[in-house]
C-alpha cells in the first residue's frame, strides 16, 4: 500500500491531529486552522478538509 501522505509537505502527525479535531469536535476547517496556528503549527484549510 502506498503512503497516503506522499503529496503533503506537512508531517502525517499534524494532518492526523487536524482531521481528528475537525471530526471529533465538529469544528470548521477555519477553527481548526486557527487552533493549530495558536500552537505554532502553520496549516491551511485545504489540508484539513482533503
C-alpha positions, 0 to 999 in steps of 0.5 A, a space after each residue: 500500500 502506498 503512503 497516503 501522505 506522499 503529496 503533503 509537505 506537512 508531517 502525517 502527525 499534524 494532518 492526523 491531529 487536524 482531521 481528528 479535531 475537525 471530526 471529533 469536535 465538529 469544528 470548521 476547517 477555519 477553527 481548526 486552522 486557527 487552533 493549530 496556528 495558536 500552537 505554532 503549527 502553520 496549516 491551511 484549510 485545504 489540508 484539513 478538509 482533503 
